[in-house]
Structures are given as C-alpha cells and as structure tokens.
C-alpha cells in the first residue's frame, strides 16, 4: 500500500497550484527519479540570471500526516549548509574583520606552533591538516572541539591534501564567532536571512538531554525517510549544534531561490568575494582540489560548476557561474545520491562529446566491473567479480548509498576503458541517466581489488 502510494505521488507534480501533471522535462525528470529512488517528496527551483524561472514541489513532506510538499516546506540541507557558512565568512572578510590568509594563531594565540602554518582559507577548503578523529571531553561544544583539535597531531601537512571533514568547519565557526562577537545563528539572521527576507531558513537548535531530544519548532518541516530492506522508514540524522557550521540548516526551495537570485543581483556579496568562494584550492604538483571556500568546485559537461550537496542528497545545489544559472533540488529521501540537479542542468547546458575510449589491454577487469555494476543495480553483490583482496571494494559497492546511486542512474549500458592514471584504470560506466568515471585495479585474473568513483 505504501509503495503504491509513493509511486502515485512520484508521478504527480504539484506546481504552485497547477494540476498534478508533468508540464515540462523538469517535472518528468523529478517524477521519474522519485519513482525509481523511492523519494516521498521533493522541491526544485531554477534561477537564471537573477530571475526565478521555476519553482515546483512534488509528493509528500510527511507520510504519516499525508502533508504535501510546498514551496515553503523546510528541508534539511545537511552539508549544503556550508554554502551559507562560506558566504558569511566572505561577508566578514569584506567588513575587514579577518583575512582568508590569517594564520590560525592570530585568533588562537594559545594554539600549538603547527597552527601558525594553517590559514583560515584552508579551514574553508578542507586543506588544513586538522585531524577529524578527536579525543577528549567537551566534544559536544564548539570550544571543546577546538581544544581537542589543538591537542591532536596534524593528520597531514597543511595545504598538501584536501580531506573533507567536520573539524575544519567547527574551528572556522569558532573564529567567525570570535571576530564578529555573534553566534553563527545570529550571524545568519542578521547578515542573510533577515535582510533578504528568508523566512523559512534557520537551525532547529536541537540538543539531547539524556534520552530526550529538544529542539525549536520548525513549521512545515519535511520528515526524512530512508529506503531499506524494501520499505520506507524514518531516517532522521541528528545535527548537533556544535556542527552547525558544517550542516543542520533548514530551508525551503523558495528561500533558496530568493537567496541565489539576490546573489546574482549583487545584493549578497561583491564579485571578488564570489570568485573566492568558487575557486578550488591549489595542491602540490599543480593539482586542484574539489573545494573552494565552503563551496564544492568541479566541472560538469566541460564547464566549471559550484555548489554543494548534503545528506547525501537531501539537498543538491548546482551553480554554473558563467551562465548565472542555479539549480536547486531538495528531497526527503536520505538513502539517495544527488542526481536530480545535474539532470535538470543538462536540459540547459550543451552536451559535450564523450572522452574517447582507448584500446583495452585488461578486458577481464573491465568485464568484472561491468558484472559488479549490473549485480549492484539488482541489489546483489557478484562475489566472483572481486579478488580476495577486494573485500573492501565489494562491501563499499553493497553499501546502501552506493546501491541507491547505481539504481538511481538506471540500467548500465556499457563500460569502456579511458586509460590509466596513477596506477589505476579509468573506466567510464555509462548508465541510462548518467555517465560516471570510476577508478579500478585488479589482480592477475582481472578480478577487482579496488573500485571507486574518480
């Protein structure tokens, strides 16, 4: 009964009072992905050169109360919260209160000498070297987390790697609060949500007192669900307040559309500040990381794109700066890979010729990768495709999120060899809805030892 209800909801687009019908390709994309990936509710927006050209809502925000999604439904943004943290950081930079190139010891004189080599910018782009595995008391507070980070040895030399983690943004938040004299939620209200009239954006301020969780009332909050063992269940992750610089913000598709329209219109940041947000960190050897200042930076269809996803796909924001085009996709399915924003953007971006395949000198490994994907798409693991040393790769492919990703991309069409990089083979897996490049290594028989997205 529940599954048939979700199928019906996924096919019905509720668009600002319009009849539930797929009015354009965007509605078709969302409705199809909802049905395939068991998404109860979703909302999307498209902002083009400062103009909101589409806001649409689909399905149910809450299954227990049969509450539909609307443009003002508040979704959990999870890690896409970092978009706002990055913007707040650049506002403080514009006000002259700090510099991205400040050493951490300017703001923490008591910090170990190693922190003098870390810059504020490196917190925001995940190249700081700070450890994410911390020990000690008080880790449920910002102050306690900073103190524990000072006691922990660096995980790597600052600026040499990019490692996505939570410690960076907790320390960054502490600096922002120190220089501004305001808490992060206060900064958000006074610098962004208040001036722009974003009435559906804010934190729940949740806390746990023993077995009891207490939080602010979030009107029209979408409940979060997960698809596990063939059925939907509630799946609500606890975002603790000390981590609010990195995740936990609620917002609606209408608020996010207004925010990015304001960004396009120059009402949020100066152009140079936006460039800082979107510029990926430089690593040794001329490489670049995938992170700007709080924003993810990469290429899609041959053009630079920025934004962030979270949850991994409770929120997915994709921005093409050269086009001043922003696509926003929100869902309440926690076991889902961010696919919708890219698919919508693809309807507006020119197609790029695929990277040419080269002669395959290890066809057995390519065939085993193909077997592994086909099995994963059916919810199984083909153990014969993996070497004994490939247990971790096999387990990763069986993870619910990776299985949901492969299922969401649709049936596999082909796997082709693109060449080698750093001792790993680059394989393009062409699914019906998305092409992805994966890196693989195998044993002498061509069985998989390592397999992961590029």
C-alpha positions in Angstrom: 0.0 0.0 0.0 2.7 2.4 1.0 4.8 1.6 -2.1 1.9 2.2 -4.4 1.2 5.5 -2.7 4.8 6.6 -3.3 4.6 5.6 -7.0 1.4 7.7 -7.4 3.0 10.7 -5.6 6.2 10.5 -7.6 4.3 10.8 -10.9 2.3 13.8 -9.7 3.9 17.3 -9.8 2.3 19.9 -7.6 3.4 23.1 -9.1 2.2 26.3 -7.4 -1.5 25.4 -7.6 -1.3 23.8 -11.1 -3.0 20.5 -11.8 -0.7 17.5 -11.0 0.7 16.8 -14.4 4.2 16.7 -15.9 4.3 20.1 -17.6 7.8 20.1 -18.8 11.0 18.0 -18.9 12.0 19.1 -15.4 8.8 17.6 -14.0 9.4 14.4 -15.9 13.0 14.2 -14.5 11.9 14.7 -10.9 8.8 12.4 -11.2 10.9 9.6 -12.8 13.7 9.8 -10.2 11.2 9.9 -7.3 9.6 6.7 -8.5 12.9 4.9 -9.1 14.6 6.1 -5.9 11.6 5.9 -3.5 11.6 9.6 -2.8 8.4 10.6 -0.9 8.7 14.4 -1.5 10.9 16.9 -3.5 11.1 20.5 -4.5 13.1 22.2 -7.2 13.9 25.7 -8.4 15.8 27.2 -11.3 17.3 30.7 -11.1 18.6 32.1 -14.4 20.4 35.5 -14.3 18.7 36.6 -11.1 15.2 35.5 -12.2 13.4 32.6 -10.7 12.1 30.8 -13.8 10.7 27.7 -12.0 9.7 26.6 -8.5 8.0 23.3 -8.2 7.0 20.9 -5.4 6.2 17.2 -5.6 4.8 14.5 -3.4 4.7 14.3 0.4 6.6 16.1 3.1 5.2 13.8 5.7 3.7 10.4 5.0 2.2 9.9 8.4 0.0 13.0 8.1 -0.3 13.0 4.3 1.2 16.5 4.2 2.2 17.6 0.7 5.4 19.4 -0.2 5.0 23.1 -1.0 7.4 25.9 -2.0 7.7 26.8 1.7 8.3 23.3 3.0 11.5 23.3 5.1 14.0 20.6 4.1 17.2 19.6 6.0 20.1 21.0 3.9 22.7 18.9 5.7 26.2 19.6 4.3 24.9 22.2 1.9 24.8 24.4 5.0 28.4 25.1 4.1 27.2 27.3 1.3 25.9 29.8 3.8 28.9 29.4 6.1 31.1 30.3 3.2 29.0 33.4 2.3 29.1 34.5 6.0 32.8 34.1 6.1 33.3 36.3 3.0 31.0 38.9 4.5 33.3 39.1 7.5 36.3 39.4 5.0 34.5 42.2 3.2 34.0 44.0 6.5 37.7 43.8 7.2 37.3 41.7 10.3 39.6 38.9 9.2 41.5 37.7 6.2 41.4 34.4 4.5 45.2 34.3 4.8 45.3 34.9 8.5 47.2 32.2 10.4 45.1 30.4 12.9 47.4 31.5 15.7 46.2 35.1 15.1 42.9 34.1 16.5 44.1 31.3 18.8 47.4 32.5 20.4 47.4 29.5 22.7 47.3 27.0 19.8 50.3 24.8 19.0 53.1 26.1 16.7 51.8 23.9 13.9 48.7 26.0 13.7 50.8 29.0 12.6 51.2 27.2 9.3 47.4 26.9 8.8 45.4 29.7 7.2 41.7 30.5 7.6 41.2 29.7 3.9 42.5 26.2 4.5 39.7 25.5 7.0 37.1 26.5 4.5 38.6 24.4 1.6 39.4 21.3 3.7 43.2 21.5 3.3 44.1 22.5 6.9 45.6 19.2 8.0 43.5 19.2 11.2 42.5 15.7 12.4 38.9 14.7 12.3 39.3 11.9 14.9 39.4 13.8 18.2 39.6 12.6 21.7 38.7 14.3 25.0 35.8 15.8 26.8 33.6 18.6 25.6 33.4 17.4 22.0 29.7 18.3 22.1 30.6 22.0 22.2 32.5 24.3 19.8 35.0 25.2 22.5 35.6 21.6 23.4 36.1 20.6 19.8 38.7 23.4 19.3 40.5 22.4 22.4 40.7 18.8 21.4 41.9 19.7 17.9 44.7 21.7 19.4 45.9 18.6 21.3 45.7 16.3 18.3 48.6 15.9 15.9 48.0 17.1 12.4 46.7 14.4 10.1 48.8 15.7 7.1 50.9 18.7 6.2 48.6 21.7 5.7 47.9 22.5 2.0 49.1 19.2 0.7 45.8 17.4 0.6 42.1 18.0 0.6 40.2 15.9 3.2 36.5 16.6 3.7 35.7 16.7 7.4 33.9 18.3 10.4 36.8 19.7 12.5 37.7 22.3 9.8 34.3 23.9 9.9 34.0 23.8 13.7 37.2 25.7 14.1 36.2 28.0 11.3 32.9 28.7 13.1 34.8 29.5 16.3 36.9 32.1 14.5 33.9 33.7 12.9 32.1 34.0 16.2 35.2 35.4 17.9 35.8 38.1 15.3 32.1 39.1 15.0 31.0 38.8 18.6 28.0 36.9 17.4 27.0 33.3 17.3 26.7 31.6 13.9 22.8 31.5 14.1 22.9 35.2 14.9 25.2 36.0 12.1 22.9 34.1 9.7 19.8 36.0 10.8 21.5 39.4 10.8 23.5 39.1 7.7 21.5 36.9 5.4 18.0 35.7 6.3 16.8 39.0 7.8 18.0 41.4 5.1 16.8 39.0 2.3 13.5 38.1 3.9 14.3 34.4 4.1 11.5 33.4 6.5 11.9 29.6 6.1 15.6 29.3 6.8 17.2 28.5 10.2 18.5 26.0 12.7 16.5 23.7 14.9 18.9 24.3 17.8 18.5 20.7 18.8 20.1 19.3 22.0 20.0 15.9 23.7 19.3 15.7 27.4 19.8 12.0 28.2 17.2 10.1 26.2 15.3 13.3 25.3 15.9 15.4 22.3 14.7 19.0 22.5 14.6 21.4 19.5 12.8 24.5 18.3 9.6 24.1 16.4 10.3 24.1 12.6 7.0 24.9 10.8 6.3 22.8 7.7 9.4 20.7 8.3 9.8 17.8 5.9 10.2 14.4 7.6 13.2 12.4 6.4 12.9 8.9 5.2 15.1 6.1 4.0 14.6 3.1 1.7 15.9 0.0 3.4 15.0 -3.7 3.1 12.3 -2.9 0.5 10.4 -0.4 2.5 10.4 3.3 3.7 11.3 4.1 7.3 12.0 7.3 9.1 15.7 8.2 8.9 16.4 11.5 10.7 20.1 12.2 11.4 20.9 14.3 14.5 22.7 17.5 13.6 24.3 18.7 16.9 24.6 22.5 17.3 28.4 22.4 17.6 28.5 21.3 14.0 26.2 23.9 12.6 28.9 25.5 10.5 29.0 22.3 8.5 25.4 21.1 8.5 22.0 21.2 10.1 20.4 24.2 8.4 16.7 24.0 7.3 15.5 26.0 4.3 12.8 25.9 1.6 13.1 25.9 -2.1 11.5 29.4 -2.3 14.0 30.8 0.2 17.0 29.2 -1.6 15.7 30.6 -5.0 15.5 34.1 -3.5 19.0 33.8 -2.0 20.6 32.8 -5.3 18.6 35.5 -7.2 19.9 38.0 -4.7 23.4 36.7 -5.2 23.1 37.2 -9.0 21.8 40.7 -8.4 24.8 41.6 -6.3 22.8 42.1 -3.1 24.8 39.5 -1.1 28.5 39.7 -1.9 30.9 41.6 -4.1 32.0 39.8 -7.3 35.6 39.3 -5.9 34.1 37.5 -2.9 32.0 35.2 -5.1 35.2 34.4 -7.0 36.9 33.4 -3.8 34.0 31.1 -2.9 34.2 29.3 -6.2 38.0 29.0 -6.7 39.3 25.5 -5.8 42.3 25.1 -3.6 45.7 24.6 -5.3 47.6 21.5 -4.3 51.2 20.5 -4.8 52.1 19.4 -8.4 49.7 21.8 -10.0 46.6 19.9 -9.0 43.4 21.5 -7.7 41.1 20.1 -5.0 37.4 19.9 -5.3 36.7 22.6 -2.7 36.6 26.4 -2.8 35.7 28.5 0.3 32.9 26.4 1.7 31.7 25.5 -1.8 32.4 22.4 -3.9 34.1 23.3 -7.2 34.3 20.9 -10.1 33.5 20.6 -13.8 30.3 19.2 -15.4 29.8 19.0 -19.1 33.1 20.7 -19.6 32.2 23.9 -17.7 33.1 24.9 -14.1 30.2 24.4 -11.6 30.0 25.0 -7.9 27.5 24.4 -5.1 27.1 21.6 -2.5 25.0 18.6 -1.8 24.1 17.2 1.6 22.6 14.2 3.1 24.0 13.0 0.6 21.0 14.2 -1.5 18.6 15.8 0.9 19.8 19.0 -0.8 21.7 19.4 -4.0 22.6 22.9 -5.3 24.4 23.2 -8.6 25.5 26.6 -9.9 27.0 27.5 -13.3 28.6 30.8 -12.6 29.4 31.7 -16.3 25.7 31.3 -17.0 24.5 32.7 -13.7 22.4 29.5 -13.6 21.5 27.8 -10.3 19.5 24.6 -10.0 18.2 23.6 -6.5 16.9 20.2 -5.7 15.6 19.2 -2.3 14.3 15.8 -1.2 13.4 13.9 2.0 15.0 10.6 0.9 18.1 10.1 2.9 19.3 7.0 1.1 19.7 8.7 -2.3 22.6 10.0 -4.4 22.5 13.6 -5.8 21.3 13.1 -9.3 18.4 15.5 -9.9 20.1 18.8 -10.1 22.6 17.6 -12.7 19.8 16.1 -14.8 17.9 19.3 -14.7 21.0 21.3 -15.6 21.7 19.0 -18.5 18.5 20.2 -20.1 20.0 23.7 -20.3 23.7 23.0 -20.9 25.2 21.9 -24.3 26.2 18.3 -24.5 29.9 17.5 -24.6 31.5 14.8 -26.8 32.4 11.9 -24.6 36.1 11.3 -23.7 37.3 8.8 -26.3 37.9 5.2 -25.3 41.3 3.6 -25.9 42.3 0.0 -26.6 41.6 -2.1 -23.6 44.6 -4.2 -22.5 42.8 -5.7 -19.5 39.3 -6.7 -20.8 38.8 -9.2 -18.0 38.9 -6.5 -15.4 36.5 -4.3 -17.4 34.1 -7.2 -17.7 34.2 -7.8 -14.0 33.5 -4.1 -13.3 30.5 -4.4 -15.6 29.3 -7.6 -13.8 29.7 -5.8 -10.4 27.6 -2.8 -11.5 24.9 -5.0 -13.0 24.6 -7.0 -9.8 24.6 -3.9 -7.6 21.8 -2.5 -9.7 19.8 -5.6 -8.8 20.6 -5.2 -5.1 23.1 -8.0 -5.1 26.9 -8.5 -5.0 28.7 -10.6 -7.6 31.5 -12.0 -5.4 33.1 -13.7 -8.3 33.9 -10.3 -9.8 36.1 -9.4 -6.8 39.5 -10.7 -5.7 40.1 -11.8 -2.2 41.9 -8.5 -1.6 38.8 -6.7 -2.9 36.6 -7.3 0.1 36.5 -3.6 0.9 35.6 -2.7 -2.7 32.9 -5.3 -2.6 31.5 -4.1 0.7 31.5 -0.5 -0.5 29.5 -1.3 -3.6 27.0 -3.1 -1.4 26.6 -0.1 0.9 23.0 1.2 0.7 24.1 4.6 -0.6 26.2 3.2 -3.4 23.4 0.8 -4.3 21.0 3.6 -4.3 23.3 5.6 -6.6 23.7 2.8 -9.1 19.9 2.1 -9.0 19.2 5.8 -9.5 21.4 6.1 -12.5 19.4 3.4 -14.3 20.4 0.3 -16.3 24.1 0.0 -17.2 24.7 0.4 -21.0 28.4 -0.1 -21.2 31.8 0.1 -19.5 34.7 1.4 -21.6 38.4 1.9 -20.8 39.7 5.5 -20.9 43.3 5.0 -20.0 45.3 4.8 -16.7 46.0 7.4 -14.0 48.3 7.0 -11.0 48.4 3.2 -11.5 44.6 2.9 -11.6 42.5 2.2 -14.7 39.9 4.8 -15.6 36.6 3.3 -16.7 33.6 5.1 -18.0 30.4 3.5 -16.7 27.6 4.7 -19.0 24.2 4.3 -17.2 20.9 5.3 -18.8 20.7 8.6 -16.8 24.4 9.4 -16.1 27.9 8.6 -17.1 30.5 8.2 -14.4 34.2 7.6 -14.4 35.4 5.1 -12.0 39.0 4.0 -11.0 39.8 0.3 -10.7 42.7 -2.0 -10.1 42.6 -5.8 -10.4 44.6 -9.0 -9.8 46.3 -11.1 -12.4 43.0 -12.7 -13.3 41.2 -9.4 -13.8 39.2 -9.6 -10.6 38.5 -6.3 -8.8 40.8 -5.2 -6.0 39.9 -1.6 -5.8 36.9 0.3 -7.3 35.7 3.8 -6.6 34.4 6.9 -8.4 37.1 9.2 -9.8 
